[in-house]
């Protein structure tokens, strides 16, 4: 048994909770800004203002901070869509997963951004 306990990681706890009871959704980025905080020299803390689209057709505006690396942040800008997970009981609790059109992949040992077809996008009939 160690003498020191690990510090709680709120982002990890949120991700775990949303993996269990969260709902995949879409939001529109209203605003994003770097707070100036960094972690492990690879991730910056970003404050997002999001309009989260709920299944009943309503929209919830939420402000959320999370650390993101440049690959996950790619393509996210005001007016752009974002893939999110949110708590069905508290839609103000969200986690941004990235832009729906971009994913990361490892090619020749390097992380690269790959543009993909947005399979989750609503389709129009007609």
DSSP file (Angstrom, degrees, kcal/mol; ACC not computed):
  #  RESIDUE AA STRUCTURE BP1 BP2  ACC     N-H-->O    O-->H-N    N-H-->O    O-->H-N    TCO  KAPPA ALPHA  PHI   PSI    X-CA   Y-CA   Z-CA
    1    1 A X              0   0    0      0, 0.0     2,-0.1     0, 0.0     0, 0.0   0.000 360.0 360.0 360.0 130.5    0.0    0.0    0.0
    2    2 A X        -     0   0    0      2,-0.1     3,-0.0     1,-0.1     0, 0.0  -0.421 360.0-134.4 -81.8 158.1    1.4    3.4   -1.0
    3    3 A X  S    S+     0   0    0     -2,-0.1     2,-0.4     1,-0.1    -1,-0.1   0.726  88.8  59.6 -80.1 -23.3    1.6    6.4    1.3
    4    4 A X  S    S-     0   0    0      3,-0.0     2,-0.3     0, 0.0    -2,-0.1  -0.889  72.0-145.9-114.4 137.0    0.3    8.7   -1.4
    5    5 A X        -     0   0    0     -2,-0.4     2,-0.1     1,-0.1     3,-0.1  -0.687  31.9-102.7 -91.9 150.6   -3.0    8.5   -3.2
    6    6 A X        -     0   0    0     -2,-0.3     2,-0.2     1,-0.1    -1,-0.1  -0.458  40.9-106.1 -68.1 144.6   -3.3    9.6   -6.8
    7    7 A X        -     0   0    0     -2,-0.1    -1,-0.1     1,-0.1     2,-0.1  -0.485  41.7-102.7 -68.2 140.1   -4.9   13.0   -7.3
    8    8 A X        -     0   0    0     -2,-0.2     2,-0.7     1,-0.1    -1,-0.1  -0.392  28.0-145.7 -63.5 143.1   -8.4   12.8   -8.6
    9    9 A X     >  -     0   0    0      1,-0.2     4,-2.4    -3,-0.1     3,-0.2  -0.899   8.7-166.4-112.4 100.1   -8.6   13.5  -12.3
   10   10 A X  H  > S+     0   0    0     -2,-0.7     4,-2.5     1,-0.2     5,-0.2   0.851  87.6  52.4 -58.1 -36.7  -12.0   15.3  -13.0
   11   11 A X  H  > S+     0   0    0      2,-0.2     4,-2.6     1,-0.2    -1,-0.2   0.910 110.5  47.5 -65.8 -41.0  -11.7   14.8  -16.7
   12   12 A X  H  > S+     0   0    0     -3,-0.2     4,-2.3     2,-0.2    -2,-0.2   0.901 112.7  49.1 -66.2 -40.8  -11.1   11.1  -16.4
   13   13 A X  H  X S+     0   0    0     -4,-2.4     4,-2.5     2,-0.2    -2,-0.2   0.905 112.2  48.6 -64.5 -41.4  -14.0   10.8  -13.9
   14   14 A X  H  X S+     0   0    0     -4,-2.5     4,-2.9    -5,-0.2     5,-0.2   0.932 111.2  49.8 -63.8 -45.7  -16.3   12.7  -16.3
   15   15 A X  H  X S+     0   0    0     -4,-2.6     4,-1.9     1,-0.2    -2,-0.2   0.903 112.1  48.5 -59.8 -42.0  -15.3   10.6  -19.3
   16   16 A X  H  X S+     0   0    0     -4,-2.3     4,-1.4     2,-0.2    -1,-0.2   0.923 112.7  47.2 -64.4 -45.2  -15.9    7.4  -17.3
   17   17 A X  H  X S+     0   0    0     -4,-2.5     4,-2.5     1,-0.2     5,-0.3   0.914 113.4  48.1 -64.0 -42.9  -19.4    8.6  -16.1
   18   18 A X  H  X S+     0   0    0     -4,-2.9     4,-2.1     1,-0.2    -1,-0.2   0.826 106.2  57.9 -69.2 -29.9  -20.4    9.7  -19.6
   19   19 A X  H  < S+     0   0    0     -4,-1.9    -1,-0.2    -5,-0.2    -2,-0.2   0.854 113.4  40.8 -64.9 -33.3  -19.2    6.4  -21.0
   20   20 A X  H  < S+     0   0    0     -4,-1.4    -2,-0.2    -3,-0.3    -1,-0.2   0.907 139.0   5.1 -80.9 -44.8  -21.7    4.7  -18.6
   21   21 A X  H  < S+     0   0    0     -4,-2.5    67,-0.8    -5,-0.1    -3,-0.2   0.303  99.0 115.2-128.2   8.9  -24.7    6.9  -18.8
   22   22 A X  E  <  -A   87   0A   0     -4,-2.1     2,-0.4    -5,-0.3    65,-0.2  -0.271  52.4-136.3 -83.3 169.3  -23.9    9.5  -21.5
   23   23 A X  E     -A   86   0A   0     63,-2.6    63,-2.2    -2,-0.0     2,-0.3  -0.983  18.3-124.2-124.7 132.8  -25.6   10.2  -24.8
   24   24 A X  E     +A   85   0A   0     -2,-0.4     2,-0.3    61,-0.2    61,-0.2  -0.584  49.1 152.2 -73.1 137.6  -23.7   10.9  -28.0
   25   25 A X  E     -A   84   0A   0     59,-2.9    59,-2.2    -2,-0.3     2,-0.4  -0.856  40.1-104.2-152.4-173.8  -24.8   14.1  -29.5
   26   26 A X  E     +AB  83  53A   0     27,-0.5    27,-2.2    -2,-0.3     2,-0.3  -0.946  27.5 176.7-124.1 143.8  -24.2   17.2  -31.6
   27   27 A X  E     -AB  82  52A   0     55,-1.9    55,-2.4    -2,-0.4     2,-0.5  -0.944  26.1-127.7-137.1 160.4  -23.4   20.7  -30.6
   28   28 A X  E     -AB  81  51A   0     23,-2.1    23,-2.3    -2,-0.3     2,-0.6  -0.949  28.2-122.5-108.2 131.1  -22.6   23.9  -32.5
   29   29 A X  E     + B   0  50A   0     51,-3.0    50,-3.7    -2,-0.5    21,-0.2  -0.615  32.4 174.2 -73.3 119.0  -19.5   25.7  -31.3
   30   30 A X  E     -     0   0A   0     19,-3.0     2,-0.3    -2,-0.6    20,-0.2   0.840  69.1 -12.6 -89.2 -43.1  -20.6   29.3  -30.4
   31   31 A X  E     - B   0  49A   0     18,-1.6    18,-3.0    47,-0.1    -1,-0.4  -0.985  58.7-174.0-155.6 148.4  -17.2   30.3  -29.0
   32   32 A X  E     + B   0  48A   0     -2,-0.3     2,-0.3    16,-0.2    16,-0.2  -0.988   8.5 172.0-145.2 145.1  -13.9   28.7  -27.9
   33   33 A X  E     - B   0  47A   0     14,-1.7    14,-3.1    -2,-0.3     2,-0.4  -0.994  34.3-116.1-150.5 144.6  -10.9   30.2  -26.3
   34   34 A X  E     - B   0  46A   0     -2,-0.3    12,-0.2    12,-0.2    -2,-0.0  -0.653  18.0-154.0 -77.1 134.0   -7.7   28.8  -24.8
   35   35 A X  E     -     0   0A   0     10,-2.5    -1,-0.1    -2,-0.4    11,-0.1   0.669  40.0-112.5 -82.7 -16.3   -7.5   29.6  -21.1
   36   36 A X  E    S+     0   0A   0      9,-0.6     2,-0.2     1,-0.4    10,-0.1   0.184  79.2 122.7 102.2 -15.4   -3.7   29.6  -21.1
   37   37 A X  E     -     0   0A   0      8,-0.2     8,-2.8     2,-0.0    -1,-0.4  -0.582  39.9-172.9 -80.1 142.8   -3.5   26.4  -19.0
   38   38 A X  E     - B   0  44A   0     -2,-0.2     2,-0.4     6,-0.2     6,-0.2  -0.904  12.5-155.1-131.2 161.9   -1.5   23.5  -20.4
   39   39 A X  E >> S- B   0  43A   0      4,-2.5     4,-2.2    -2,-0.3     3,-1.7  -0.993  75.4 -12.1-140.3 131.1   -0.9   19.9  -19.4
   40   40 A X  T 34 S-     0   0    0     -2,-0.4     4,-0.1     1,-0.3    -1,-0.0   0.742 106.9 -85.4  53.4  27.4    2.0   17.6  -20.4
   41   41 A X  T 34 S+     0   0    0      2,-0.2    -1,-0.3     1,-0.2     3,-0.1   0.525 126.1  74.0  56.5   6.8    3.0   20.2  -23.0
   42   42 A X  T <4 S+     0   0    0     -3,-1.7    28,-0.5     1,-0.2     2,-0.4   0.594  85.7  57.6-120.6 -19.0    0.6   18.6  -25.4
   43   43 A X  E  <  -BC  39  69A   0     -4,-2.2    -4,-2.5    26,-0.2     2,-0.4  -0.935  59.1-160.8-122.6 139.2   -2.8   19.7  -24.3
   44   44 A X  E     -BC  38  68A   0     24,-2.5    24,-2.6    -2,-0.4     2,-0.5  -0.887  27.1-115.2-112.5 146.3   -4.3   23.1  -23.8
   45   45 A X  E     - C   0  67A   0     -8,-2.8   -10,-2.5    -2,-0.4    -9,-0.6  -0.695  35.4-167.3 -80.4 128.9   -7.3   23.9  -21.7
   46   46 A X  E     -BC  34  66A   0     20,-2.9    20,-2.0    -2,-0.5     2,-0.6  -0.950  14.6-147.8-118.7 134.9  -10.1   25.2  -24.0
   47   47 A X  E     -BC  33  65A   0    -14,-3.1   -14,-1.7    -2,-0.4     2,-0.4  -0.921  21.9-165.7-101.4 120.9  -13.3   26.9  -22.8
   48   48 A X  E     -BC  32  64A   0     16,-3.6    16,-2.6    -2,-0.6     2,-0.5  -0.848  18.5-159.6-105.8 138.5  -16.2   26.1  -25.1
   49   49 A X  E     -BC  31  63A   0    -18,-3.0   -19,-3.0    -2,-0.4   -18,-1.6  -0.993  30.8-178.2-108.2 122.3  -19.6   27.8  -25.4
   50   50 A X  E     -BC  29  62A   0     12,-3.1    12,-2.6    -2,-0.5     2,-0.7  -0.914  34.1-144.6-126.4 145.7  -21.8   25.2  -27.1
   51   51 A X  E     -BC  28  61A   0    -23,-2.3   -23,-2.1    -2,-0.3     2,-0.5  -0.939  29.0-155.6-104.5 106.5  -25.4   25.0  -28.3
   52   52 A X  E     -BC  27  60A   0      8,-3.3     8,-2.4    -2,-0.7     2,-0.6  -0.726   5.9-141.0 -89.1 123.9  -26.3   21.4  -27.6
   53   53 A X  E     -BC  26  59A   0    -27,-2.2   -27,-0.5    -2,-0.5     2,-0.2  -0.748  18.6-155.3 -85.6 122.0  -29.1   20.0  -29.8
   54   54 A X    >   -     0   0    0      4,-3.0     3,-2.2    -2,-0.6   -29,-0.0  -0.635  27.3-111.0 -96.1 156.0  -31.3   17.7  -27.8
   55   55 A X  T 3  S+     0   0    0      1,-0.3    -1,-0.1    -2,-0.2    -2,-0.0   0.763 115.0  62.2 -58.1 -26.1  -33.4   14.9  -29.2
   56   56 A X  T 3  S-     0   0    0      2,-0.1    -1,-0.3     1,-0.1     3,-0.1   0.423 121.5-104.0 -82.1   4.5  -36.7   16.8  -28.5
   57   57 A X  S <  S+     0   0    0     -3,-2.2    -2,-0.1     1,-0.3     2,-0.1   0.336  83.0 122.1  93.5  -6.9  -35.6   19.6  -30.8
   58   58 A X        -     0   0    0     -5,-0.1    -4,-3.0     1,-0.0     2,-0.4  -0.431  53.2-136.8 -84.7 164.9  -34.6   22.0  -28.1
   59   59 A X  E     -C   53   0A   0     -6,-0.2     2,-0.5    -2,-0.1    -6,-0.2  -0.972  10.0-160.4-123.7 137.1  -31.2   23.6  -27.7
   60   60 A X  E     -C   52   0A   0     -8,-2.4    -8,-3.3    -2,-0.4     2,-0.5  -0.973  11.8-143.7-116.9 126.8  -29.2   24.0  -24.5
   61   61 A X  E     +C   51   0A   0     -2,-0.5     2,-0.3   -10,-0.2   -10,-0.2  -0.776  28.6 173.1 -88.5 131.1  -26.4   26.5  -24.2
   62   62 A X  E     -C   50   0A   0    -12,-2.6   -12,-3.1    -2,-0.5     2,-0.5  -0.975  28.1-143.8-138.3 151.5  -23.5   25.3  -22.1
   63   63 A X  E     +C   49   0A   0     -2,-0.3     2,-0.3   -14,-0.2   -14,-0.2  -0.970  29.2 172.5-115.0 130.8  -20.0   26.5  -21.2
   64   64 A X  E     -C   48   0A   0    -16,-2.6   -16,-3.6    -2,-0.5     2,-0.4  -0.996  20.2-154.0-143.3 140.6  -17.5   23.7  -20.7
   65   65 A X  E     +C   47   0A   0     -2,-0.3     2,-0.3   -18,-0.2   -18,-0.2  -0.948  25.5 151.1-115.9 138.3  -13.7   23.5  -20.1
   66   66 A X  E     -C   46   0A   0    -20,-2.0   -20,-2.9    -2,-0.4     2,-0.4  -0.982  44.5-105.8-157.7 157.2  -11.5   20.6  -21.1
   67   67 A X  E     +C   45   0A   0     -2,-0.3     2,-0.3   -22,-0.3   -22,-0.2  -0.689  41.7 176.9 -84.2 135.3   -8.0   19.9  -22.1
   68   68 A X  E     -C   44   0A   0    -24,-2.6   -24,-2.5    -2,-0.4     2,-0.2  -0.996  23.8-134.6-139.8 144.2   -7.5   19.0  -25.8
   69   69 A X  E  >  -C   43   0A   0     -2,-0.3     4,-2.0   -26,-0.2     3,-0.2  -0.487  38.6-100.7 -89.1 170.5   -4.5   18.3  -28.0
   70   70 A X  H  > S+     0   0    0    -28,-0.5     4,-0.7     1,-0.2    -1,-0.1   0.762 119.9  56.7 -65.4 -24.9   -4.2   19.9  -31.4
   71   71 A X  H  4 S+     0   0    0      2,-0.2     3,-0.4     1,-0.2    -1,-0.2   0.924 110.4  41.6 -73.4 -44.2   -5.4   16.8  -33.2
   72   72 A X  H  4 S+     0   0    0      1,-0.2    27,-0.4    -3,-0.2    -2,-0.2   0.827 114.8  52.9 -70.5 -31.6   -8.7   16.6  -31.3
   73   73 A X  H >< S+     0   0    0     -4,-2.0     3,-2.1    25,-0.1    -1,-0.2   0.654  81.2 122.8 -76.9 -16.9   -9.2   20.4  -31.6
   74   74 A X  T 3< S+     0   0    0     -4,-0.7    25,-0.5    -3,-0.4    28,-0.1  -0.206  80.2   8.1 -54.9 128.7   -8.7   20.3  -35.4
   75   75 A X  T 3  S+     0   0    0      1,-0.3     2,-0.5    23,-0.1    -1,-0.3   0.214  92.2 127.9  88.1 -14.5  -11.6   21.8  -37.3
   76   76 A X    <   +     0   0    0     -3,-2.1     2,-0.3    23,-0.1    -1,-0.3  -0.648  28.4 134.5 -80.2 126.1  -13.4   23.1  -34.2
   77   77 A X    >   -     0   0    0     -2,-0.5     3,-2.5     4,-0.1   -48,-0.3  -0.965  63.6 -60.7-160.0 162.5  -14.3   26.8  -34.6
   78   78 A X  T 3  S+     0   0    0     -2,-0.3   -48,-0.2     1,-0.3     3,-0.1  -0.281 124.9  20.1 -53.2 133.5  -17.2   29.1  -34.0
   79   79 A X  T 3  S+     0   0    0    -50,-3.7    -1,-0.3     1,-0.3     2,-0.2   0.228 100.8 115.1  89.9 -13.2  -20.1   28.0  -36.2
   80   80 A X    <   -     0   0    0     -3,-2.5   -51,-3.0   -51,-0.2    -1,-0.3  -0.551  68.3-111.5 -88.8 153.9  -18.7   24.5  -36.7
   81   81 A X  E     -A   28   0A   0    -53,-0.2     2,-0.4    -2,-0.2   -53,-0.2  -0.432  29.2-158.9 -77.4 158.7  -20.4   21.3  -35.4
   82   82 A X  E     -A   27   0A   0    -55,-2.4   -55,-1.9    17,-0.2     2,-0.4  -1.000  17.7-128.1-138.3 139.3  -18.8   19.2  -32.6
   83   83 A X  E     +AD  26  98A   0     15,-3.7    14,-3.5    -2,-0.4    15,-1.0  -0.739  42.7 172.5 -80.5 132.6  -19.3   15.6  -31.6
   84   84 A X  E     -AD  25  96A   0    -59,-2.2   -59,-2.9    -2,-0.4     2,-0.4  -0.916  33.5-142.0-136.7 162.4  -20.1   15.5  -27.9
   85   85 A X  E     -AD  24  95A   0     10,-2.0    10,-2.1    -2,-0.3     2,-0.3  -0.979  30.0-179.2-117.0 139.1  -21.1   13.2  -25.1
   86   86 A X  E     -AD  23  94A   0    -63,-2.2   -63,-2.6    -2,-0.4     2,-0.5  -0.966  34.2-103.2-139.3 157.6  -23.6   14.6  -22.6
   87   87 A X  E >   -AD  22  90A   0      6,-2.1     3,-0.5     3,-0.7     6,-0.2  -0.675  24.4-146.5 -79.7 121.3  -25.4   13.4  -19.4
   88   88 A X  T 3  S+     0   0    0    -67,-0.8     3,-0.3    -2,-0.5    -1,-0.2   0.794 100.4  45.7 -61.0 -28.3  -29.0   12.6  -20.3
   89   89 A X  T 3  S+     0   0    0      1,-0.3    -1,-0.2   -68,-0.2     2,-0.2   0.703 127.7  25.7 -86.9 -21.2  -30.1   13.8  -16.8
   90   90 A X  E X   -D   87   0A   0     -3,-0.5     3,-2.8     3,-0.1    -3,-0.7  -0.682  64.6-174.9-143.0  84.3  -28.0   17.0  -16.9
   91   91 A X  E 3  S+     0   0A   0     -3,-0.3    -3,-0.1     1,-0.3   -31,-0.1   0.623  80.5  74.1 -60.4 -11.7  -27.3   18.2  -20.5
   92   92 A X  E 3  S+     0   0A   0      1,-0.1     2,-0.9    -6,-0.1    -1,-0.3   0.694  80.7  82.0 -71.0 -17.0  -25.0   20.9  -19.1
   93   93 A X  E <   +     0   0A   0     -3,-2.8    -6,-2.1    -6,-0.2     2,-0.3  -0.798  67.6 152.8 -92.5 106.2  -22.5   18.2  -18.4
   94   94 A X  E     -D   86   0A   0     -2,-0.9     2,-0.4    -8,-0.2    -8,-0.2  -0.856  36.3-156.2-132.4 163.2  -20.7   17.6  -21.7
   95   95 A X  E     -D   85   0A   0    -10,-2.1   -10,-2.0    -2,-0.3     2,-0.4  -0.973  22.8-133.2-138.8 127.9  -17.4   16.4  -23.1
   96   96 A X  E     -D   84   0A   0     -2,-0.4   -12,-0.3   -12,-0.2     3,-0.1  -0.678  19.4-176.8 -82.9 128.8  -16.3   17.5  -26.6
   97   97 A X  E     -     0   0A   0    -14,-3.5     2,-0.2    -2,-0.4   -13,-0.2   0.554  49.2 -94.4-102.1 -12.0  -15.0   14.6  -28.7
   98   98 A X  E     -D   83   0A   0    -15,-1.0   -15,-3.7   -25,-0.1    -1,-0.4  -0.761  58.0 -34.6 130.4-175.7  -13.9   16.6  -31.7
   99   99 A X    >   -     0   0    0    -25,-0.5     3,-1.2   -27,-0.4   -17,-0.2  -0.613  50.8-130.7 -80.4 140.0  -15.2   17.7  -35.1
  100  100 A X  T 3  S+     0   0    0     -2,-0.3    19,-0.2     1,-0.2    20,-0.2   0.710 104.0  52.8 -67.1 -18.4  -17.5   15.2  -36.8
  101  101 A X  T 3  S+     0   0    0    -20,-0.2    15,-2.8    17,-0.1     2,-0.4   0.544 104.0  62.0 -93.6  -6.8  -15.5   15.4  -40.1
  102  102 A X  E <   +E  115   0B   0     -3,-1.2     2,-0.3    13,-0.2    13,-0.2  -0.954  51.4 169.3-127.8 140.1  -12.1   14.7  -38.7
  103  103 A X  E     -E  114   0B   0     11,-2.4    11,-3.4    -2,-0.4     2,-0.3  -0.885  29.7-119.6-132.5 165.6  -10.5   11.7  -36.9
  104  104 A X  E     +E  113   0B   0     -2,-0.3     2,-0.3     9,-0.2     9,-0.2  -0.827  29.9 175.3-107.6 152.7   -7.0   10.9  -36.0
  105  105 A X  E     -E  112   0B   0      7,-2.3     7,-3.1    -2,-0.3     2,-0.6  -0.948  32.2-114.4-145.9 162.4   -5.0    7.9  -37.2
  106  106 A X  E     +E  111   0B   0     -2,-0.3     2,-0.5     5,-0.2     5,-0.2  -0.922  33.9 177.8-105.5 119.8   -1.5    6.6  -36.9
  107  107 A X  E >  S-E  110   0B   0      3,-3.1     3,-1.9    -2,-0.6    -2,-0.0  -0.985  71.4 -16.4-125.5 121.6    0.4    6.5  -40.2
  108  108 A X  T 3  S-     0   0    0     -2,-0.5    -1,-0.1     1,-0.3     3,-0.1   0.865 129.5 -52.6  53.0  39.3    4.0    5.4  -40.3
  109  109 A X  T 3  S+     0   0    0      1,-0.2     2,-0.4    -3,-0.0    -1,-0.3   0.490 118.8 107.6  80.4   2.2    4.3    6.0  -36.6
  110  110 A X  E <  S-E  107   0B   0     -3,-1.9    -3,-3.1     0, 0.0     2,-0.5  -0.891  71.6-120.8-114.8 144.2    2.9    9.5  -36.8
  111  111 A X  E     +E  106   0B   0     -2,-0.4     2,-0.3    -5,-0.2    -5,-0.2  -0.707  39.6 179.0 -79.7 128.7   -0.5   10.8  -35.7
  112  112 A X  E     -E  105   0B   0     -7,-3.1    -7,-2.3    -2,-0.5     2,-0.5  -0.923  29.7-117.9-129.9 156.5   -2.3   12.4  -38.6
  113  113 A X  E     -E  104   0B   0     -2,-0.3     2,-0.4    -9,-0.2    -9,-0.2  -0.817  29.5-164.3 -95.1 130.5   -5.7   14.0  -39.1
  114  114 A X  E     -E  103   0B   0    -11,-3.4   -11,-2.4    -2,-0.5     2,-0.4  -0.956  14.8-136.2-119.3 130.3   -7.9   12.2  -41.6
  115  115 A X  E     -E  102   0B   0     -2,-0.4     2,-0.3   -13,-0.2   -13,-0.2  -0.720  31.5-177.9 -83.4 132.7  -11.1   13.7  -43.1
  116  116 A X        -     0   0    0    -15,-2.8     2,-0.3    -2,-0.4    -2,-0.0  -0.861  35.2 -91.9-127.6 161.3  -13.9   11.3  -43.1
  117  117 A X        -     0   0    0     -2,-0.3     2,-1.4     1,-0.1     3,-0.1  -0.563  43.5-119.3 -69.6 135.7  -17.5   11.2  -44.3
  118  118 A X    >   +     0   0    0     -2,-0.3     3,-1.0     1,-0.2   -17,-0.1  -0.637  37.5 175.3 -81.5  91.7  -19.8   12.4  -41.5
  119  119 A X  T 3  S+     0   0    0     -2,-1.4    -1,-0.2     1,-0.2   -18,-0.1   0.687  74.4  58.1 -73.5 -18.5  -21.9    9.3  -41.0
  120  120 A X  T 3  S+     0   0    0    -20,-0.2    -1,-0.2    -3,-0.1     3,-0.1   0.529  80.5 112.8 -88.2  -5.9  -23.8   10.8  -38.1
  121  121 A X  S <  S-     0   0    0     -3,-1.0     2,-0.0     1,-0.1     0, 0.0  -0.362  78.1-102.9 -70.3 144.6  -25.0   13.9  -39.9
  122  122 A X        -     0   0    0      1,-0.1     2,-0.3    -2,-0.1    -1,-0.1  -0.383  37.5-137.3 -61.9 142.4  -28.7   14.2  -40.5
  123  123 A X        -     0   0    0     -3,-0.1     2,-0.5    -2,-0.0    -1,-0.1  -0.755   7.3-133.0-102.4 151.6  -29.7   13.3  -44.1
  124  124 A X        -     0   0    0     -2,-0.3     2,-0.3     2,-0.0     0, 0.0  -0.874  14.5-139.7-105.3 136.6  -32.1   15.2  -46.2
  125  125 A X              0   0    0     -2,-0.5     0, 0.0     1,-0.2     0, 0.0  -0.658 360.0 360.0 -87.4 144.0  -34.8   13.4  -48.1
  126  126 A X              0   0    0     -2,-0.3    -1,-0.2     0, 0.0    -2,-0.0   0.494 360.0 360.0 143.0 360.0  -35.6   14.6  -51.5
